[in-house]
């Protein structure tokens, strides 16, 4: 048993639903008890789909268990076929049906349904949503291409079309920005003179899957969903696939080069508009390079960023964060165990150890310990960040309704890089505002819960919440105004303290935070006041490090001096 | 079970001739009983709900809760894995380990509910026994209870019924004459009703569940039950078995029904008619003032209720009798005639009630009837809107204070808003 409060992924049959819901002419029959229809609302509410996912549930109840649940399955299958006339039928089961072993797939095959029937094995007690989606896409593709599989060793037929063409594999319903990424990548391919043969599964029919071998190569756009299928297509049909994820300016340039090579086209015209290393507005199709170089972005330098997402978006985001935004990546992890190796490699390149887990509480703890200034994550990390008071942008599934925007907002390709720049910068406190916050910490409106002034609603909430602390601060200021002024003048910038305090730590090397035991050193009032001058987003870390230092040194009362001794110690 | 209908007859609500009921079986577009945890864990602030189930259960919980609750939830899932199913791990040991970890994190918890699910029931995991075993370790600091929220055994709001029923053996015995209001209501509603009962001289009054799970009401032969929710049938029957007497009344949705509901209690306490009038008249007037605005928007509009929360019958009665809406079909996941006897008596003879669901056939009936508003689950609302139907998602009705005089207009507004919105948008 595994204790879970929130989960990153649903069960594998929800993955199967993401494939079915993305397509036209496909219907999924799920052997499942009452209640499992909840999954419909993910599609109709989170993504605001205007039709129900094409799924029929058997809805068995306890009283059916003694009787003939197999007949219930058959009735559901024939009803679904009659009513929806699909061109292909997927048959699977949810966790409870798996236990009663009716084998709905085998039942369906024996019914003489005159369209391809694809049984799905979706082991609910060991696999999860993305695996289920990948497996469903693979099984459906295999079934529909069964009669086109060439004999082993058959060379690929010579290209027939004048223009090269590619399949885009992997975009689904409830993915991250799939709708717009497909548009952006199609546009990019168009610039290179490459046609899109089929987009699978988003918007595809079974007939489109049958046309996959007509393309020259596959674009493995969402490896969590499409890698199993693209690998099989490479092995079986000899169709090569891409390996670069076009997220970020540099990766998109590499993607253009990779695609051009696979298609046998000349990318020089497209790449000629790309001037890596040049600082001007027209150095790239994307504005990100210039915006990032623009002096107002200086304040982004070294911002501490924690990244946790699916493997594809996590790895790409870490690279963008470091190479294109000038951030420091202080944590990198994923819940996609299937792609843990990729994330571990990427983390190593950032000098980190990857956090591979699907335990939300573990992620929360790691974020708290890393004390980042920005979290790039999922809906779960938005949740965590809100609790910890850290800025956050969502970069991956699982998503919530606000992550399915009405406007065009891809994250892939050159336009995707623009979207990323805006999305990641927006939650941060702007440069000059940040300086003012640090220099004039005693200003009664500059309290710990102050947020960016361009986020008015949040500020209003924070104002209410912070009324008490700021009142306390002004009392302090009245008690010892002279002393405060002197200390403030003599101080190095607060950020310098914290940067040094936190510099030699990464999430994986952080010792567990000391708990409130009797041996915890006590903060003197002046020590505590000094601590309050450290920016709130790293103050927790400074507090813990100072306490740890004091404990190690056997110091019972933490003074201003202890704080700076600790700074010197950790900054060594 | 016969006790309640006997009581119903004794207060002289006429049991009507059997209404025609369309019974259907097929795909049900309703939640399972686990979903009740979403409001129960907020109502009882010292309780934690641990679902023993699958990843599907955990996913359902967060989808139903919308992952919108930024406070740490007081519910979680012990997810069964292959190891548990293969018997490689002892389920008892595993559950003990998880409960202890959980309670270490949450020292404020006094009551832990182990909640059974479809998979735990199919593999016959005995949670009653697990709760007994844990109690020997954890009492008196924490009490462990168990109930079923599984979809094979329960639908949506039945989860609350099962949770409350599990608490009944713990209720202390009392000979005192007292009123017990049964069914989860919002804190604000509870406070309003308490003020009303105080003014009427009815008391002592307890609410079940209370705001703290540890604050258990007592029960005995002089306990009078007033039902706030129509879905707690098993709980009510178990309380009757402990000697309590249930009052028959419509549920307090709408002004008239709230008056009838209070009157049922007032009769038991022999409240003077003049006093009853003095206390309730201003409240009724205020409620009617609030309702008037929405009556003009709702009157004559055709209503189709798909089965969801068991509130459908009382809602239909309110929207027809007090708002003048025309009832096309009133769906209910199951029909517990004892629990809705007083409601059925107030519905027009011709009302079509459907029990159970075959969602495709029911949607065909919606399309044929072209209602002005369709009340349905979240999975169906947007697709119906896209077909041109105006909808109200029913889950809002269990997450919103809708009972009593001062919420009557809020309840009407829930149905008027989608119509208002459709009228405003020029799209």
Contacts between the chains, C-beta under 8 A, distances in Angstrom:
chain1	res1	chain2	res2	distance
A	1	B	52	7.6
A	1	B	78	4.4
A	1	B	79	6.3
A	1	B	80	6.1
A	1	B	81	6.8
A	1	B	84	5.8
A	1	B	89	7.2
A	1	B	91	7.5
A	1	B	94	4.2
A	1	B	95	6.7
A	1	B	97	7.9
A	1	B	98	5.8
A	2	B	78	7.3
A	2	B	79	4.6
A	2	B	81	6.3
A	3	B	76	5.8
A	3	B	77	7.5
A	3	B	78	5.8
A	3	B	79	7.7
A	3	B	98	4.9
A	3	B	101	6.5
A	3	B	102	6.5
A	4	B	55	7.8
A	4	B	58	4.9
A	4	B	76	6.2
A	4	B	77	4.9
A	4	B	78	7.9
A	4	B	79	5.5
A	5	B	72	7.2
A	5	B	73	5.9
A	5	B	75	7.8
A	5	B	76	4.8
A	5	B	77	7.9
A	6	B	58	7.7
A	6	B	62	5.3
A	6	B	67	6.5
A	6	B	73	7.8
A	7	B	55	6.3
A	7	B	58	4.8
A	7	B	59	5.7
A	7	B	62	6.5
A	7	B	77	8.0
A	9	B	55	7.7
A	10	B	55	6.7
A	10	B	56	7.2
A	10	B	59	4.0
A	11	B	54	6.6
A	11	B	55	4.5
A	11	B	56	4.5
A	11	B	59	6.3
A	13	B	56	7.7
A	14	B	56	8.0
A	14	B	59	6.7
A	33	B	32	7.3
A	33	B	118	4.8
A	33	B	150	7.5
A	33	B	151	4.2
A	33	B	152	4.8
A	34	B	28	5.0
A	34	B	30	6.5
A	34	B	32	5.8
A	34	B	151	4.0
A	34	B	152	6.8
A	34	B	155	6.3
A	35	B	30	7.3
A	35	B	31	5.7
A	35	B	32	2.6
A	35	B	33	7.7
A	35	B	34	7.1
A	35	B	35	7.8
A	35	B	60	6.6
A	35	B	118	7.3
A	35	B	150	7.8
A	35	B	151	3.1
A	35	B	155	7.8
A	36	B	32	7.9
A	36	B	56	6.5
A	36	B	60	7.8
A	36	B	151	6.8
A	37	B	27	7.1
A	37	B	28	6.8
A	37	B	29	5.0
A	37	B	30	7.2
A	37	B	377	7.8
A	37	B	379	6.1
A	38	B	31	5.9
A	38	B	32	7.9
A	38	B	35	7.9
A	38	B	59	7.9
A	38	B	60	4.7
A	38	B	63	5.6
A	38	B	64	6.3
A	38	B	379	7.4
A	39	B	59	7.7
A	39	B	63	7.4
A	40	B	29	7.1
A	40	B	378	7.8
A	40	B	379	3.1
A	40	B	380	7.6
A	41	B	63	6.4
A	41	B	377	7.2
A	41	B	378	3.9
A	41	B	379	4.4
A	42	B	63	5.9
A	43	B	379	8.0
A	44	B	378	6.7
A	44	B	379	5.5
A	44	B	380	7.5
A	44	B	381	6.9
A	44	B	382	4.3
A	44	B	383	6.1
A	45	B	378	5.3
A	45	B	379	7.9
A	45	B	381	7.9
A	45	B	382	6.9
A	48	B	382	6.2
A	49	B	382	6.7
A	49	B	383	7.6
A	50	B	382	6.0
A	50	B	383	6.4
A	50	B	385	7.6
A	50	B	386	3.6
A	51	B	383	5.1
A	51	B	386	6.6
A	52	B	379	6.6
A	52	B	380	7.0
A	52	B	383	4.8
A	56	B	27	6.1
A	57	B	27	5.1
A	57	B	28	7.9
A	58	B	27	7.6
A	59	B	26	7.0
A	59	B	27	5.1
A	59	B	28	4.7
A	60	B	152	6.8
A	61	B	151	7.8
A	61	B	152	5.2
A	61	B	153	7.7
A	62	B	121	7.3
A	62	B	150	7.8
A	62	B	152	4.2
A	62	B	153	5.1
A	65	B	122	7.4
A	65	B	152	7.0
A	76	B	27	7.4
A	79	B	26	7.9
A	79	B	360	7.5
A	83	B	360	6.1
A	94	B	56	5.9
A	95	B	54	3.9
A	95	B	55	7.1
A	95	B	56	5.0
A	95	B	118	7.3
A	95	B	119	5.4
A	96	B	54	7.5
A	96	B	56	7.9
A	96	B	118	3.9
A	96	B	119	5.3
A	96	B	122	5.7
A	96	B	151	7.8
A	96	B	152	7.0
A	99	B	85	7.6
A	99	B	119	6.1
A	99	B	122	4.6
A	99	B	123	6.3
A	100	B	122	6.4
A	123	B	82	7.6
A	124	B	54	5.8
A	124	B	55	6.5
A	124	B	56	6.8
A	125	B	54	6.9
A	125	B	80	6.1
A	125	B	81	5.3
A	125	B	82	4.7
A	125	B	84	7.7
A	125	B	85	5.7
A	126	B	81	6.7
A	126	B	82	4.7
A	128	B	55	6.6
A	379	B	67	5.7
A	380	B	67	7.6
A	383	B	67	6.5
A	383	B	70	6.4
A	386	B	70	5.3
A	387	B	70	6.4
A	387	B	72	7.8
A	398	B	67	8.0
A	400	B	66	7.7
A	400	B	67	6.3
A	400	B	68	7.9
